[in-house]
Amino acid sequence: MSLPKAVVKRVLSEHAGGMRVSGPALEKAVQAAEEYLARLARAANQSAEDNKRKTLMDADIASARSQVG
């Protein structure tokens, strides 16, 4: 999986008061975001499986967010 760097850069800039983002910082942020989303997806999937569903629902994401952080 690879998140679009432009999207991650825009989010970083918007939440960092418009500061520029270096290439290495962007790479680290993309990697961190991908790792977080992977953990979130695994936890949400477990929630759906526990409820005997094959579709992730908003409640699964909410449950996963409370577990993952």
Backbone as CSV, one residue per row, in Angstrom:
resi,resn,N_x,N_y,N_z,CA_x,CA_y,CA_z,C_x,C_y,C_z
1,MET,0.860,-1.171,0.000,0.000,0.000,0.000,0.902,1.228,0.000
2,SER,0.475,2.224,-0.724,1.236,3.461,-0.720,0.277,4.636,-0.808
3,LEU,0.238,5.410,0.258,-0.607,6.602,0.261,0.000,7.648,-0.666
4,PRO,-0.834,8.425,-1.334,-0.308,9.499,-2.182,0.441,10.529,-1.341
5,LYS,1.679,10.782,-1.722,2.502,11.728,-0.971,1.880,13.116,-0.946
6,ALA,1.234,13.514,-2.039,0.642,14.848,-2.107,-0.438,15.027,-1.040
7,VAL,-1.212,13.996,-0.809,-2.282,14.070,0.189,-1.682,14.199,1.587
8,VAL,-0.690,13.368,1.881,-0.048,13.408,3.191,0.624,14.761,3.399
9,LYS,1.287,15.256,2.379,1.961,16.556,2.468,0.961,17.669,2.742
10,ARG,-0.183,17.630,2.070,-1.212,18.650,2.269,-1.744,18.604,3.703
11,VAL,-1.996,17.408,4.216,-2.494,17.275,5.588,-1.454,17.804,6.574
12,LEU,-0.196,17.428,6.374,0.859,17.921,7.262,0.941,19.438,7.229
13,SER,0.937,20.002,6.047,1.052,21.462,5.911,-0.123,22.182,6.551
14,GLU,-1.333,21.653,6.339,-2.526,22.288,6.896,-2.500,22.282,8.419
15,HIS,-1.988,21.198,9.008,-1.993,21.083,10.466,-0.705,21.586,11.104
16,ALA,0.220,22.046,10.292,1.479,22.582,10.817,1.600,24.065,10.489
17,GLY,0.478,24.725,10.330,0.484,26.157,10.098,1.071,26.583,8.764
18,GLY,0.987,25.710,7.772,1.468,26.054,6.440,2.957,25.865,6.235
19,MET,3.626,25.243,7.196,5.070,25.011,7.056,5.341,24.065,5.893
20,ARG,6.508,24.207,5.303,6.920,23.279,4.259,7.350,21.970,4.905
21,VAL,7.358,20.906,4.098,7.696,19.578,4.598,8.861,19.046,3.767
22,SER,9.923,18.634,4.433,11.075,18.091,3.713,10.755,16.708,3.155
23,GLY,11.507,16.295,2.181,11.321,14.979,1.575,11.416,13.844,2.579
24,PRO,12.476,13.817,3.391,12.578,12.740,4.385,11.443,12.765,5.412
25,ALA,11.021,13.949,5.808,9.900,14.053,6.760,8.623,13.509,6.128
26,LEU,8.427,13.812,4.864,7.245,13.322,4.155,7.270,11.800,4.074
27,GLU,8.419,11.219,3.773,8.542,9.762,3.703,8.189,9.124,5.044
28,LYS,8.698,9.703,6.135,8.403,9.171,7.476,6.921,9.289,7.798
29,ALA,6.307,10.402,7.406,4.881,10.612,7.669,4.032,9.628,6.874
30,VAL,4.391,9.394,5.616,3.657,8.423,4.794,3.757,7.040,5.424
31,GLN,4.957,6.658,5.832,5.160,5.355,6.453,4.336,5.229,7.742
32,ALA,4.344,6.264,8.566,3.594,6.240,9.827,2.093,6.147,9.565
33,ALA,1.604,6.904,8.585,0.176,6.876,8.261,-0.241,5.502,7.747
34,GLU,0.597,4.908,6.903,0.285,3.573,6.386,0.256,2.541,7.498
35,GLU,1.204,2.635,8.426,1.233,1.703,9.553,0.001,1.871,10.435
36,TYR,-0.402,3.126,10.683,-1.599,3.375,11.489,-2.840,2.804,10.798
37,LEU,-2.977,3.064,9.501,-4.139,2.561,8.771,-4.171,1.037,8.745
38,ALA,-3.004,0.409,8.656,-2.959,-1.055,8.680,-3.441,-1.587,10.032
39,ARG,-2.974,-0.972,11.131,-3.434,-1.389,12.465,-4.939,-1.149,12.614
40,LEU,-5.408,-0.012,12.126,-6.834,0.319,12.193,-7.651,-0.703,11.403
41,ALA,-7.183,-1.053,10.217,-7.905,-2.013,9.378,-7.969,-3.385,10.028
42,ARG,-6.861,-3.823,10.623,-6.862,-5.128,11.289,-7.848,-5.143,12.459
43,ALA,-7.856,-4.083,13.245,-8.773,-4.019,14.389,-10.222,-3.926,13.930
44,ALA,-10.479,-3.150,12.879,-11.847,-3.037,12.347,-12.304,-4.363,11.761
45,ASN,-11.406,-5.050,11.086,-11.738,-6.357,10.523,-12.090,-7.340,11.633
46,GLN,-11.334,-7.305,12.706,-11.625,-8.195,13.830,-12.997,-7.893,14.423
47,SER,-13.327,-6.626,14.520,-14.644,-6.234,15.028,-15.751,-6.766,14.130
48,ALA,-15.583,-6.639,12.829,-16.596,-7.146,11.889,-16.715,-8.662,12.002
49,GLU,-15.585,-9.353,12.079,-15.615,-10.806,12.204,-16.278,-11.233,13.509
50,ASP,-15.991,-10.512,14.589,-16.610,-10.826,15.880,-18.125,-10.703,15.809
51,ASN,-18.595,-9.787,14.953,-20.035,-9.585,14.773,-20.582,-10.355,13.586
52,LYS,-19.769,-11.301,13.093,-20.163,-12.214,12.013,-20.611,-11.486,10.748
53,ARG,-19.841,-10.454,10.389,-20.105,-9.701,9.160,-18.882,-9.738,8.268
54,LYS,-19.109,-9.562,6.980,-18.025,-9.496,6.007,-17.825,-8.079,5.483
55,THR,-18.567,-7.138,6.054,-18.489,-5.745,5.633,-18.074,-4.892,6.827
56,LEU,-17.057,-4.050,6.617,-16.671,-3.115,7.672,-17.713,-2.008,7.753
57,MET,-18.166,-1.738,8.951,-19.155,-0.699,9.187,-18.500,0.433,9.985
58,ASP,-19.198,1.559,10.056,-18.649,2.698,10.799,-18.402,2.341,12.261
59,ALA,-19.230,1.489,12.830,-19.036,1.068,14.214,-17.732,0.290,14.377
60,ASP,-17.344,-0.469,13.356,-16.085,-1.214,13.404,-14.900,-0.253,13.418
61,ILE,-14.994,0.793,12.603,-13.924,1.794,12.571,-13.856,2.531,13.910
62,ALA,-15.016,2.876,14.465,-15.045,3.564,15.757,-14.446,2.682,16.842
63,SER,-14.797,1.411,16.843,-14.245,0.472,17.813,-12.734,0.346,17.640
64,ALA,-12.303,0.251,16.394,-10.872,0.128,16.113,-10.115,1.383,16.566
65,ARG,-10.704,2.542,16.346,-10.041,3.790,16.761,-9.844,3.828,18.269
66,SER,-10.814,3.302,19.025,-10.666,3.302,20.475,-9.580,2.323,20.916
67,GLN,-9.355,1.280,20.148,-8.318,0.303,20.470,-6.929,0.758,20.022
68,VAL,-6.864,1.281,18.798,-5.581,1.635,18.185,-5.085,2.989,18.671
69,GLY,-5.996,3.891,18.869,-5.608,5.225,19.329,-5.792,6.288,18.294
